[in-house]
């Protein structure tokens, strides 16, 4: 069996009813599925030698990547995956695969530098190279401008004054000795009680040392 080398990335979607293949871009892995070619041997009396084996082999490879297979290894993989099919079917399968490669070539380009097959999205038509080896100028300019814009926004945000309030450090002053009293219930210096005083009229709590209630104005005791 002699198959023309095309790409290392393909999936064999063939079944006993016919043949179909999907070829993938080496860069982005997007695929192109070839037209379905019906088998002329399908449903013939001598077609099935081992139905369970055929179905199992088809299920194993349908829709999966055969990554890393060159032309020779692809031949071995294809022929070995459909054991149980008759010689006439295998001959059809070989011809269908060769036809599929030629069909898919119209949707891919082979980069002369890296030797990879790429789709239109990853091909620089002006330079005749894949976009990894010859990036599109307009794309790179747009990407660079967008990156610079993001950096400018971040720099502007970094230099923008957001908080406009005042930062103050507040502490409790003892009403008896006038010194910083700490955060406890009693003054750290003189031991005076620092608990909130309750207004005798409205019941509102006021800071220790207040002469009048902050809520109703009643004189504190």
N, C-alpha and C positions, 0 to 999 in steps of 0.2 A: 504494500500500500504506500503510495507516494502522495503526500499532501503538501500543498504550497504553504510555506510559512507566512503568517500574517501578524498575529499578535499573541502574546502570552496570556492575555486576559479574555477568556470567553466562557460561556455556559452553553452546554448542549441541552436544548429543550426538546429533543426528538422523542417520539413515542413509536409504538408499533404501527401507528396509523400514518406517520409521516415525519418530516424532518424540519427542524427549525433551530437556529442558533442565535445567541446574543453575544455581541462583541463589546468590550468595555474600553473606555479611554484610560490610558496608563496614568493620567494625571488625576482627573476628578472622579473616575470610576463610573461616569454616566454611560449608559449602554444603548446600543442600537440592535433591535431584534429584526432578523431577516424574515422574508416572506416564508410562509409555510408551504412546504412541498409535499404533497400526499404520496404515500408509498404505493407503487403499482402492485406490490405483493401482499398488501393488507387484505386479510380475510381469506387468502388462498388456502386450500386444503392442507398443503404441506408447510404452512408458514410457522405454526407454533410447535416448538420442540419441548419447551418447558415454560408454561405460562407464568408460574409463580416466579421463576428466576428472571424472566423478562421484565415483569412488572416491578420487581424489586430493584433491578438494575436501573430502570428508567426513573424510578422515584429517587434513587440515590443521587443522580446527577442533574436532574431537571432543575433549572433555575439557580444552580450553584456556580461559584467561581471555580475555574480550573486554573488557579494562579500558578505561575512558574513553569508552564508547559511550553516548550518550543515546538517546532513542527514535528520532530520525531517523537517526542514524548506525548504530544497531543494525539498522534496516531495510535500509540499504544494505549492511551487512556480511553479513547473512543472505542477502539475495537474490543478492549477488555471489559468495558462497562455494559455491553449488550450481548453477553454470552447467551446462547440459546436461540438466537435469531438465525435464519437460514442464510446461506451464502449470497443469494440474490438480494436480500434486504441489506446486507453489509455493503454490497457493491453500490446499491442505491445511496446508502448513507455516506459512503466515501465521496461519491459524485456530488451529493447535496452539500457536503461540507466545503468542498472545493468551490462550488458555485456561491455559497454563502460568503466565503472570504472575499471573493471578487465583488459581490454586492456591497459588502460592508466597507470596502476600500473607498467607495465614493463618499463616505461620511467621516473619514478619518484622514489624518496626515501623518507621515512619518518624519520626525525631526531628524535632519541630517547630522546634527551634533550629538544629541543624547540617544538617538536611534529608537525613541519611544513613539508609539502610535497615540495621537491625541485627537480629540474632537474639535469642532469649530471654536468652542468656547476657550480652548487652551492653545489656539494656533494664531500666531502673528503673521497675517497674510502679507504684510508689507515687507517683513524681514525674511520670510520663509523659514522661520524657526518656531519652536514652541515658546510659550510665554515665559517659561522658566529661564530659557537661554536668551530670549529677546523680549523683555517685558514691553507691553504697549505703552508708548509715551503718554498718551492722554489719560490712561488709567493711573499710571504712576504719579502724574502731576495732580490729578484729582485726589488721590489717596494722600499725597504729601500735604496738599492744601487743607484737607479735612483734619489731618493729624495736627498741623500747625494751629488750626482754628480751635481745636480742643485744648491745646496747651495755652493759647492766649486766654481762653475763657477761664481756665484753672488759675492762671497767673492773676487775672483781674479779680477773681473771687478771693484769692489769697491776700490781695492788697486792699480789698474793700472793707471799710469799717462797718461792722454789723451791729455790735453791742454799743448802745448809746447811754446806758445807765451809769450810775456811780457805784464803785465798789467800796464799801465801808466795812470796817471791822468794829462790831458792836460788842460791848461787854457790860455786865451788871456792876453798878456802883453801889456800895453799901450806903444806905440812908443814914447810918449812925456815924461811921468813921470817914465816909467819903472816899474810901479807897476801893480799887477793883476787888470785887467780892468772890469771883470764881463762878462756877456753874452749879454749886451745891445748894442745899436749902439754908445753909448758914454761911455767914461771911468768913472768908479765909483768914481775915486779920483780927476782927474783934469778936466773931462768933454770933453776931446779931442775926435774928431770924430774917430770912429773905423771901419767905413765901408770899404769894399774892394776897393782898388784903381784900376782904369782902365788904362791899358798900352796905351800910346798915339799912339803907332805904330801898335800893333797887336790886341789891344782891350781886351786882357786877363786880368782877375781880379787877383790882387795880394794883399797880406795882407798889412794892413796899416803899414807904416814905411819901406817898402822894397825900396831899392835904385835902383835896377835894376829888370826888368821884368823876372819872372821865366820861361817864354815861349820863348821869343825872345832875351832877354838880353838888350833891350833898356833901357836907363836911365829913371827912373821914375821922374816925376816933383813933 
